[in-house]
Amino acid sequence: MVGDYKRSKFLAEEVAREFARQGLPVVIVNPSTPVGPGDIKPTPTGQMIVDFLRGRMWAYLPTGLNLVDVDDVAAGHRLAAERGRVGERYILGGRNLTLREIFGLLGRITGIRPPRLKVSAGLILPLARLSEWIADHLTDRPPMIPVDAVRMAQKTMFFDGRKAIRALGLPQSPVEDALARAVRWFREKGYAPTP
């Protein structure tokens, strides 16, 4: 597992599963990669969208993500509480897309040309290490290229949410709409320039 965040989620789920084995009414949901408005931090995926909008995406890695509308994830939590079976887990997922396909969708939504250069994680990893060193020792700001993000990109993160669709009735809103709403929100809130 790459990074403390992923490890902490895994360990927390193990605790929840143990509680379920002991008889507590625990239902587990695993959102894939939510996108949409309201991403105030922003999350790594939101930051990727912001960077795209600011013209900072000059290349892409050969990886993939499962994108899901953030509103579908919220509905999935509610549906799991209402309909989920105790001790079960449900992937709250949407659509599997390569990073190139995601940038292509963003390009069609925004009119911004998506990156065409494909680079390997092995090529980017030294730049990520340098970026983190600069962030830690010079700027005291988040790194432009986080090492954990590059390491995670070495794994294609495709998921199958059919169990949640079948058992819970998880909605499957179009990812294009979620991305368009995210773009609009980031621009309205000043995270990225408006055209």
Biotite code that builds the C-alpha atoms (Angstrom):
import biotite.structure as struc

atoms = struc.array([
    struc.Atom([0.000, 0.000, 0.000], chain_id="A", res_id=1, res_name="MET", atom_name="CA", element="C"),
    struc.Atom([1.353, 3.383, -1.013], chain_id="A", res_id=2, res_name="VAL", atom_name="CA", element="C"),
    struc.Atom([1.444, 6.098, 1.618], chain_id="A", res_id=3, res_name="GLY", atom_name="CA", element="C"),
    struc.Atom([0.174, 6.606, 5.128], chain_id="A", res_id=4, res_name="ASP", atom_name="CA", element="C"),
    struc.Atom([-3.301, 7.654, 3.968], chain_id="A", res_id=5, res_name="TYR", atom_name="CA", element="C"),
    struc.Atom([-3.957, 4.376, 2.133], chain_id="A", res_id=6, res_name="LYS", atom_name="CA", element="C"),
    struc.Atom([-2.507, 2.325, 4.996], chain_id="A", res_id=7, res_name="ARG", atom_name="CA", element="C"),
    struc.Atom([-4.648, 4.159, 7.568], chain_id="A", res_id=8, res_name="SER", atom_name="CA", element="C"),
    struc.Atom([-7.817, 3.475, 5.552], chain_id="A", res_id=9, res_name="LYS", atom_name="CA", element="C"),
    struc.Atom([-6.925, -0.212, 5.269], chain_id="A", res_id=10, res_name="PHE", atom_name="CA", element="C"),
    struc.Atom([-6.203, -0.502, 8.994], chain_id="A", res_id=11, res_name="LEU", atom_name="CA", element="C"),
    struc.Atom([-9.429, 1.336, 9.891], chain_id="A", res_id=12, res_name="ALA", atom_name="CA", element="C"),
    struc.Atom([-11.389, -1.053, 7.691], chain_id="A", res_id=13, res_name="GLU", atom_name="CA", element="C"),
    struc.Atom([-9.786, -4.020, 9.442], chain_id="A", res_id=14, res_name="GLU", atom_name="CA", element="C"),
    struc.Atom([-11.010, -2.620, 12.782], chain_id="A", res_id=15, res_name="VAL", atom_name="CA", element="C"),
    struc.Atom([-14.507, -2.147, 11.335], chain_id="A", res_id=16, res_name="ALA", atom_name="CA", element="C"),
    struc.Atom([-14.510, -5.738, 10.012], chain_id="A", res_id=17, res_name="ARG", atom_name="CA", element="C"),
    struc.Atom([-13.513, -7.024, 13.450], chain_id="A", res_id=18, res_name="GLU", atom_name="CA", element="C"),
    struc.Atom([-16.383, -5.082, 15.018], chain_id="A", res_id=19, res_name="PHE", atom_name="CA", element="C"),
    struc.Atom([-18.748, -6.660, 12.472], chain_id="A", res_id=20, res_name="ALA", atom_name="CA", element="C"),
    struc.Atom([-17.430, -10.135, 13.402], chain_id="A", res_id=21, res_name="ARG", atom_name="CA", element="C"),
    struc.Atom([-18.227, -9.297, 17.014], chain_id="A", res_id=22, res_name="GLN", atom_name="CA", element="C"),
    struc.Atom([-21.823, -8.515, 16.096], chain_id="A", res_id=23, res_name="GLY", atom_name="CA", element="C"),
    struc.Atom([-21.884, -4.742, 15.647], chain_id="A", res_id=24, res_name="LEU", atom_name="CA", element="C"),
    struc.Atom([-24.034, -3.595, 12.699], chain_id="A", res_id=25, res_name="PRO", atom_name="CA", element="C"),
    struc.Atom([-21.168, -2.444, 10.482], chain_id="A", res_id=26, res_name="VAL", atom_name="CA", element="C"),
    struc.Atom([-21.485, -1.966, 6.724], chain_id="A", res_id=27, res_name="VAL", atom_name="CA", element="C"),
    struc.Atom([-18.369, -0.852, 4.830], chain_id="A", res_id=28, res_name="ILE", atom_name="CA", element="C"),
    struc.Atom([-18.287, 1.371, 1.757], chain_id="A", res_id=29, res_name="VAL", atom_name="CA", element="C"),
    struc.Atom([-15.209, 1.942, -0.379], chain_id="A", res_id=30, res_name="ASN", atom_name="CA", element="C"),
    struc.Atom([-15.569, 4.993, -2.642], chain_id="A", res_id=31, res_name="PRO", atom_name="CA", element="C"),
    struc.Atom([-13.317, 4.827, -5.697], chain_id="A", res_id=32, res_name="SER", atom_name="CA", element="C"),
    struc.Atom([-12.328, 8.324, -6.918], chain_id="A", res_id=33, res_name="THR", atom_name="CA", element="C"),
    struc.Atom([-15.088, 10.886, -6.311], chain_id="A", res_id=34, res_name="PRO", atom_name="CA", element="C"),
    struc.Atom([-15.255, 13.979, -8.519], chain_id="A", res_id=35, res_name="VAL", atom_name="CA", element="C"),
    struc.Atom([-17.582, 16.937, -8.445], chain_id="A", res_id=36, res_name="GLY", atom_name="CA", element="C"),
    struc.Atom([-18.125, 20.313, -6.806], chain_id="A", res_id=37, res_name="PRO", atom_name="CA", element="C"),
    struc.Atom([-17.257, 21.189, -3.225], chain_id="A", res_id=38, res_name="GLY", atom_name="CA", element="C"),
    struc.Atom([-13.701, 19.780, -3.190], chain_id="A", res_id=39, res_name="ASP", atom_name="CA", element="C"),
    struc.Atom([-12.366, 22.508, -0.903], chain_id="A", res_id=40, res_name="ILE", atom_name="CA", element="C"),
    struc.Atom([-8.946, 21.098, 0.023], chain_id="A", res_id=41, res_name="LYS", atom_name="CA", element="C"),
    struc.Atom([-8.740, 19.950, -2.889], chain_id="A", res_id=42, res_name="PRO", atom_name="CA", element="C"),
    struc.Atom([-8.209, 16.195, -2.921], chain_id="A", res_id=43, res_name="THR", atom_name="CA", element="C"),
    struc.Atom([-5.412, 14.843, -5.141], chain_id="A", res_id=44, res_name="PRO", atom_name="CA", element="C"),
    struc.Atom([-7.957, 14.253, -7.914], chain_id="A", res_id=45, res_name="THR", atom_name="CA", element="C"),
    struc.Atom([-9.356, 17.753, -7.487], chain_id="A", res_id=46, res_name="GLY", atom_name="CA", element="C"),
    struc.Atom([-5.831, 19.160, -7.574], chain_id="A", res_id=47, res_name="GLN", atom_name="CA", element="C"),
    struc.Atom([-5.224, 17.268, -10.817], chain_id="A", res_id=48, res_name="MET", atom_name="CA", element="C"),
    struc.Atom([-8.287, 18.992, -12.308], chain_id="A", res_id=49, res_name="ILE", atom_name="CA", element="C"),
    struc.Atom([-7.120, 22.391, -11.012], chain_id="A", res_id=50, res_name="VAL", atom_name="CA", element="C"),
    struc.Atom([-3.648, 21.816, -12.455], chain_id="A", res_id=51, res_name="ASP", atom_name="CA", element="C"),
    struc.Atom([-5.212, 20.869, -15.789], chain_id="A", res_id=52, res_name="PHE", atom_name="CA", element="C"),
    struc.Atom([-7.281, 24.077, -15.741], chain_id="A", res_id=53, res_name="LEU", atom_name="CA", element="C"),
    struc.Atom([-4.154, 26.123, -14.968], chain_id="A", res_id=54, res_name="ARG", atom_name="CA", element="C"),
    struc.Atom([-2.260, 24.551, -17.883], chain_id="A", res_id=55, res_name="GLY", atom_name="CA", element="C"),
    struc.Atom([0.176, 22.687, -15.650], chain_id="A", res_id=56, res_name="ARG", atom_name="CA", element="C"),
    struc.Atom([-0.386, 19.235, -17.121], chain_id="A", res_id=57, res_name="MET", atom_name="CA", element="C"),
    struc.Atom([2.317, 18.758, -19.741], chain_id="A", res_id=58, res_name="TRP", atom_name="CA", element="C"),
    struc.Atom([2.287, 14.949, -19.704], chain_id="A", res_id=59, res_name="ALA", atom_name="CA", element="C"),
    struc.Atom([0.321, 11.997, -18.410], chain_id="A", res_id=60, res_name="TYR", atom_name="CA", element="C"),
    struc.Atom([1.226, 8.685, -16.815], chain_id="A", res_id=61, res_name="LEU", atom_name="CA", element="C"),
    struc.Atom([-0.018, 5.366, -18.232], chain_id="A", res_id=62, res_name="PRO", atom_name="CA", element="C"),
    struc.Atom([-2.442, 4.652, -15.412], chain_id="A", res_id=63, res_name="THR", atom_name="CA", element="C"),
    struc.Atom([-6.154, 4.681, -14.767], chain_id="A", res_id=64, res_name="GLY", atom_name="CA", element="C"),
    struc.Atom([-8.776, 5.570, -12.180], chain_id="A", res_id=65, res_name="LEU", atom_name="CA", element="C"),
    struc.Atom([-12.361, 4.676, -11.450], chain_id="A", res_id=66, res_name="ASN", atom_name="CA", element="C"),
    struc.Atom([-14.219, 8.002, -11.347], chain_id="A", res_id=67, res_name="LEU", atom_name="CA", element="C"),
    struc.Atom([-17.577, 8.365, -9.613], chain_id="A", res_id=68, res_name="VAL", atom_name="CA", element="C"),
    struc.Atom([-19.827, 11.381, -9.146], chain_id="A", res_id=69, res_name="ASP", atom_name="CA", element="C"),
    struc.Atom([-19.435, 12.712, -5.596], chain_id="A", res_id=70, res_name="VAL", atom_name="CA", element="C"),
    struc.Atom([-23.233, 12.891, -5.266], chain_id="A", res_id=71, res_name="ASP", atom_name="CA", element="C"),
    struc.Atom([-23.457, 9.187, -6.137], chain_id="A", res_id=72, res_name="ASP", atom_name="CA", element="C"),
    struc.Atom([-20.944, 8.487, -3.357], chain_id="A", res_id=73, res_name="VAL", atom_name="CA", element="C"),
    struc.Atom([-23.075, 10.442, -0.879], chain_id="A", res_id=74, res_name="ALA", atom_name="CA", element="C"),
    struc.Atom([-26.152, 8.487, -2.006], chain_id="A", res_id=75, res_name="ALA", atom_name="CA", element="C"),
    struc.Atom([-24.144, 5.260, -1.715], chain_id="A", res_id=76, res_name="GLY", atom_name="CA", element="C"),
    struc.Atom([-23.394, 5.960, 1.941], chain_id="A", res_id=77, res_name="HIS", atom_name="CA", element="C"),
    struc.Atom([-27.067, 6.525, 2.664], chain_id="A", res_id=78, res_name="ARG", atom_name="CA", element="C"),
    struc.Atom([-28.119, 3.464, 0.662], chain_id="A", res_id=79, res_name="LEU", atom_name="CA", element="C"),
    struc.Atom([-25.549, 1.298, 2.456], chain_id="A", res_id=80, res_name="ALA", atom_name="CA", element="C"),
    struc.Atom([-26.955, 2.408, 5.819], chain_id="A", res_id=81, res_name="ALA", atom_name="CA", element="C"),
    struc.Atom([-30.490, 1.586, 4.635], chain_id="A", res_id=82, res_name="GLU", atom_name="CA", element="C"),
    struc.Atom([-29.953, -1.550, 2.539], chain_id="A", res_id=83, res_name="ARG", atom_name="CA", element="C"),
    struc.Atom([-26.440, -2.845, 3.164], chain_id="A", res_id=84, res_name="GLY", atom_name="CA", element="C"),
    struc.Atom([-25.844, -6.224, 4.776], chain_id="A", res_id=85, res_name="ARG", atom_name="CA", element="C"),
    struc.Atom([-23.925, -6.201, 8.042], chain_id="A", res_id=86, res_name="VAL", atom_name="CA", element="C"),
    struc.Atom([-20.304, -7.216, 7.548], chain_id="A", res_id=87, res_name="GLY", atom_name="CA", element="C"),
    struc.Atom([-20.408, -6.628, 3.779], chain_id="A", res_id=88, res_name="GLU", atom_name="CA", element="C"),
    struc.Atom([-18.435, -4.057, 1.870], chain_id="A", res_id=89, res_name="ARG", atom_name="CA", element="C"),
    struc.Atom([-19.473, -2.217, -1.244], chain_id="A", res_id=90, res_name="TYR", atom_name="CA", element="C"),
    struc.Atom([-17.317, -0.417, -3.789], chain_id="A", res_id=91, res_name="ILE", atom_name="CA", element="C"),
    struc.Atom([-18.937, 2.907, -4.599], chain_id="A", res_id=92, res_name="LEU", atom_name="CA", element="C"),
    struc.Atom([-17.534, 3.148, -8.094], chain_id="A", res_id=93, res_name="GLY", atom_name="CA", element="C"),
    struc.Atom([-18.408, 4.582, -11.442], chain_id="A", res_id=94, res_name="GLY", atom_name="CA", element="C"),
    struc.Atom([-16.440, 4.431, -14.659], chain_id="A", res_id=95, res_name="ARG", atom_name="CA", element="C"),
    struc.Atom([-12.947, 3.079, -15.310], chain_id="A", res_id=96, res_name="ASN", atom_name="CA", element="C"),
    struc.Atom([-10.907, 5.545, -17.361], chain_id="A", res_id=97, res_name="LEU", atom_name="CA", element="C"),
    struc.Atom([-7.256, 5.866, -18.254], chain_id="A", res_id=98, res_name="THR", atom_name="CA", element="C"),
    struc.Atom([-5.599, 9.116, -17.256], chain_id="A", res_id=99, res_name="LEU", atom_name="CA", element="C"),
    struc.Atom([-5.359, 9.985, -20.936], chain_id="A", res_id=100, res_name="ARG", atom_name="CA", element="C"),
    struc.Atom([-9.129, 9.483, -21.286], chain_id="A", res_id=101, res_name="GLU", atom_name="CA", element="C"),
    struc.Atom([-9.775, 11.665, -18.218], chain_id="A", res_id=102, res_name="ILE", atom_name="CA", element="C"),
    struc.Atom([-7.667, 14.475, -19.673], chain_id="A", res_id=103, res_name="PHE", atom_name="CA", element="C"),
    struc.Atom([-9.484, 13.997, -22.993], chain_id="A", res_id=104, res_name="GLY", atom_name="CA", element="C"),
    struc.Atom([-12.838, 14.476, -21.243], chain_id="A", res_id=105, res_name="LEU", atom_name="CA", element="C"),
    struc.Atom([-11.523, 17.564, -19.451], chain_id="A", res_id=106, res_name="LEU", atom_name="CA", element="C"),
    struc.Atom([-10.281, 18.881, -22.778], chain_id="A", res_id=107, res_name="GLY", atom_name="CA", element="C"),
    struc.Atom([-13.709, 18.476, -24.375], chain_id="A", res_id=108, res_name="ARG", atom_name="CA", element="C"),
    struc.Atom([-15.390, 20.125, -21.371], chain_id="A", res_id=109, res_name="ILE", atom_name="CA", element="C"),
    struc.Atom([-13.017, 23.087, -21.189], chain_id="A", res_id=110, res_name="THR", atom_name="CA", element="C"),
    struc.Atom([-11.547, 23.530, -24.651], chain_id="A", res_id=111, res_name="GLY", atom_name="CA", element="C"),
    struc.Atom([-8.071, 23.193, -23.102], chain_id="A", res_id=112, res_name="ILE", atom_name="CA", element="C"),
    struc.Atom([-5.735, 20.940, -25.060], chain_id="A", res_id=113, res_name="ARG", atom_name="CA", element="C"),
    struc.Atom([-4.987, 17.782, -23.062], chain_id="A", res_id=114, res_name="PRO", atom_name="CA", element="C"),
    struc.Atom([-1.402, 16.595, -22.668], chain_id="A", res_id=115, res_name="PRO", atom_name="CA", element="C"),
    struc.Atom([-0.211, 14.256, -25.408], chain_id="A", res_id=116, res_name="ARG", atom_name="CA", element="C"),
    struc.Atom([3.124, 13.202, -23.954], chain_id="A", res_id=117, res_name="LEU", atom_name="CA", element="C"),
    struc.Atom([3.042, 9.872, -22.116], chain_id="A", res_id=118, res_name="LYS", atom_name="CA", element="C"),
    struc.Atom([5.807, 9.416, -19.537], chain_id="A", res_id=119, res_name="VAL", atom_name="CA", element="C"),
    struc.Atom([6.650, 6.523, -17.281], chain_id="A", res_id=120, res_name="SER", atom_name="CA", element="C"),
    struc.Atom([6.472, 6.728, -13.505], chain_id="A", res_id=121, res_name="ALA", atom_name="CA", element="C"),
    struc.Atom([10.138, 5.729, -13.413], chain_id="A", res_id=122, res_name="GLY", atom_name="CA", element="C"),
    struc.Atom([11.019, 8.869, -15.341], chain_id="A", res_id=123, res_name="LEU", atom_name="CA", element="C"),
    struc.Atom([8.888, 11.131, -13.118], chain_id="A", res_id=124, res_name="ILE", atom_name="CA", element="C"),
    struc.Atom([9.885, 9.627, -9.750], chain_id="A", res_id=125, res_name="LEU", atom_name="CA", element="C"),
    struc.Atom([13.252, 11.495, -9.519], chain_id="A", res_id=126, res_name="PRO", atom_name="CA", element="C"),
    struc.Atom([11.422, 14.753, -10.312], chain_id="A", res_id=127, res_name="LEU", atom_name="CA", element="C"),
    struc.Atom([8.870, 13.931, -7.610], chain_id="A", res_id=128, res_name="ALA", atom_name="CA", element="C"),
    struc.Atom([11.639, 13.360, -5.069], chain_id="A", res_id=129, res_name="ARG", atom_name="CA", element="C"),
    struc.Atom([13.192, 16.693, -6.015], chain_id="A", res_id=130, res_name="LEU", atom_name="CA", element="C"),
    struc.Atom([9.766, 18.353, -5.798], chain_id="A", res_id=131, res_name="SER", atom_name="CA", element="C"),
    struc.Atom([9.238, 16.981, -2.279], chain_id="A", res_id=132, res_name="GLU", atom_name="CA", element="C"),
    struc.Atom([12.738, 18.070, -1.187], chain_id="A", res_id=133, res_name="TRP", atom_name="CA", element="C"),
    struc.Atom([12.049, 21.603, -2.456], chain_id="A", res_id=134, res_name="ILE", atom_name="CA", element="C"),
    struc.Atom([8.676, 21.611, -0.674], chain_id="A", res_id=135, res_name="ALA", atom_name="CA", element="C"),
    struc.Atom([10.186, 20.352, 2.592], chain_id="A", res_id=136, res_name="ASP", atom_name="CA", element="C"),
    struc.Atom([13.319, 22.499, 2.651], chain_id="A", res_id=137, res_name="HIS", atom_name="CA", element="C"),
    struc.Atom([12.621, 25.632, 0.636], chain_id="A", res_id=138, res_name="LEU", atom_name="CA", element="C"),
    struc.Atom([8.968, 26.503, 0.066], chain_id="A", res_id=139, res_name="THR", atom_name="CA", element="C"),
    struc.Atom([7.099, 24.835, 2.950], chain_id="A", res_id=140, res_name="ASP", atom_name="CA", element="C"),
    struc.Atom([4.234, 24.281, 0.468], chain_id="A", res_id=141, res_name="ARG", atom_name="CA", element="C"),
    struc.Atom([2.830, 21.043, -0.929], chain_id="A", res_id=142, res_name="PRO", atom_name="CA", element="C"),
    struc.Atom([5.080, 19.482, -3.578], chain_id="A", res_id=143, res_name="PRO", atom_name="CA", element="C"),
    struc.Atom([4.174, 20.017, -7.218], chain_id="A", res_id=144, res_name="MET", atom_name="CA", element="C"),
    struc.Atom([4.689, 16.283, -7.828], chain_id="A", res_id=145, res_name="ILE", atom_name="CA", element="C"),
    struc.Atom([4.027, 14.140, -4.716], chain_id="A", res_id=146, res_name="PRO", atom_name="CA", element="C"),
    struc.Atom([6.089, 10.935, -4.578], chain_id="A", res_id=147, res_name="VAL", atom_name="CA", element="C"),
    struc.Atom([3.120, 8.923, -3.278], chain_id="A", res_id=148, res_name="ASP", atom_name="CA", element="C"),
    struc.Atom([1.007, 10.065, -6.247], chain_id="A", res_id=149, res_name="ALA", atom_name="CA", element="C"),
    struc.Atom([3.649, 8.838, -8.685], chain_id="A", res_id=150, res_name="VAL", atom_name="CA", element="C"),
    struc.Atom([3.959, 5.535, -6.833], chain_id="A", res_id=151, res_name="ARG", atom_name="CA", element="C"),
    struc.Atom([0.176, 5.098, -6.855], chain_id="A", res_id=152, res_name="MET", atom_name="CA", element="C"),
    struc.Atom([0.117, 5.834, -10.583], chain_id="A", res_id=153, res_name="ALA", atom_name="CA", element="C"),
    struc.Atom([2.178, 2.691, -11.098], chain_id="A", res_id=154, res_name="GLN", atom_name="CA", element="C"),
    struc.Atom([-1.010, 0.778, -10.269], chain_id="A", res_id=155, res_name="LYS", atom_name="CA", element="C"),
    struc.Atom([-4.051, 1.042, -12.502], chain_id="A", res_id=156, res_name="THR", atom_name="CA", element="C"),
    struc.Atom([-6.883, 1.690, -10.055], chain_id="A", res_id=157, res_name="MET", atom_name="CA", element="C"),
    struc.Atom([-9.850, 0.204, -11.878], chain_id="A", res_id=158, res_name="PHE", atom_name="CA", element="C"),
    struc.Atom([-12.707, -1.148, -9.764], chain_id="A", res_id=159, res_name="PHE", atom_name="CA", element="C"),
    struc.Atom([-16.014, -2.922, -10.220], chain_id="A", res_id=160, res_name="ASP", atom_name="CA", element="C"),
    struc.Atom([-18.979, -1.321, -8.458], chain_id="A", res_id=161, res_name="GLY", atom_name="CA", element="C"),
    struc.Atom([-21.619, -3.759, -9.749], chain_id="A", res_id=162, res_name="ARG", atom_name="CA", element="C"),
    struc.Atom([-22.243, -5.218, -6.283], chain_id="A", res_id=163, res_name="LYS", atom_name="CA", element="C"),
    struc.Atom([-23.233, -1.778, -4.936], chain_id="A", res_id=164, res_name="ALA", atom_name="CA", element="C"),
    struc.Atom([-25.322, -1.073, -8.028], chain_id="A", res_id=165, res_name="ILE", atom_name="CA", element="C"),
    struc.Atom([-27.158, -4.393, -7.714], chain_id="A", res_id=166, res_name="ARG", atom_name="CA", element="C"),
    struc.Atom([-27.528, -4.634, -3.924], chain_id="A", res_id=167, res_name="ALA", atom_name="CA", element="C"),
    struc.Atom([-27.863, -0.982, -2.937], chain_id="A", res_id=168, res_name="LEU", atom_name="CA", element="C"),
    struc.Atom([-29.150, 0.722, -6.060], chain_id="A", res_id=169, res_name="GLY", atom_name="CA", element="C"),
    struc.Atom([-26.026, 2.902, -6.319], chain_id="A", res_id=170, res_name="LEU", atom_name="CA", element="C"),
    struc.Atom([-26.715, 5.596, -8.948], chain_id="A", res_id=171, res_name="PRO", atom_name="CA", element="C"),
    struc.Atom([-24.401, 5.828, -11.945], chain_id="A", res_id=172, res_name="GLN", atom_name="CA", element="C"),
    struc.Atom([-24.440, 9.458, -12.995], chain_id="A", res_id=173, res_name="SER", atom_name="CA", element="C"),
    struc.Atom([-22.364, 10.355, -16.069], chain_id="A", res_id=174, res_name="PRO", atom_name="CA", element="C"),
    struc.Atom([-18.760, 11.086, -15.109], chain_id="A", res_id=175, res_name="VAL", atom_name="CA", element="C"),
    struc.Atom([-18.652, 13.814, -17.761], chain_id="A", res_id=176, res_name="GLU", atom_name="CA", element="C"),
    struc.Atom([-21.330, 15.729, -15.831], chain_id="A", res_id=177, res_name="ASP", atom_name="CA", element="C"),
    struc.Atom([-19.433, 15.342, -12.544], chain_id="A", res_id=178, res_name="ALA", atom_name="CA", element="C"),
    struc.Atom([-16.226, 16.601, -14.175], chain_id="A", res_id=179, res_name="LEU", atom_name="CA", element="C"),
    struc.Atom([-18.072, 19.556, -15.742], chain_id="A", res_id=180, res_name="ALA", atom_name="CA", element="C"),
    struc.Atom([-19.586, 20.473, -12.359], chain_id="A", res_id=181, res_name="ARG", atom_name="CA", element="C"),
    struc.Atom([-16.145, 20.204, -10.735], chain_id="A", res_id=182, res_name="ALA", atom_name="CA", element="C"),
    struc.Atom([-14.607, 22.451, -13.402], chain_id="A", res_id=183, res_name="VAL", atom_name="CA", element="C"),
    struc.Atom([-17.377, 25.036, -12.955], chain_id="A", res_id=184, res_name="ARG", atom_name="CA", element="C"),
    struc.Atom([-17.019, 24.948, -9.141], chain_id="A", res_id=185, res_name="TRP", atom_name="CA", element="C"),
    struc.Atom([-13.204, 25.280, -9.179], chain_id="A", res_id=186, res_name="PHE", atom_name="CA", element="C"),
    struc.Atom([-13.472, 28.246, -11.526], chain_id="A", res_id=187, res_name="ARG", atom_name="CA", element="C"),
    struc.Atom([-16.277, 29.926, -9.562], chain_id="A", res_id=188, res_name="GLU", atom_name="CA", element="C"),
    struc.Atom([-14.338, 29.550, -6.306], chain_id="A", res_id=189, res_name="LYS", atom_name="CA", element="C"),
    struc.Atom([-11.108, 30.976, -7.752], chain_id="A", res_id=190, res_name="GLY", atom_name="CA", element="C"),
    struc.Atom([-9.027, 27.769, -7.775], chain_id="A", res_id=191, res_name="TYR", atom_name="CA", element="C"),
    struc.Atom([-8.537, 28.144, -11.517], chain_id="A", res_id=192, res_name="ALA", atom_name="CA", element="C"),
    struc.Atom([-8.948, 30.924, -14.056], chain_id="A", res_id=193, res_name="PRO", atom_name="CA", element="C"),
    struc.Atom([-12.225, 31.370, -15.892], chain_id="A", res_id=194, res_name="THR", atom_name="CA", element="C"),
    struc.Atom([-12.045, 31.378, -19.691], chain_id="A", res_id=195, res_name="PRO", atom_name="CA", element="C"),
])
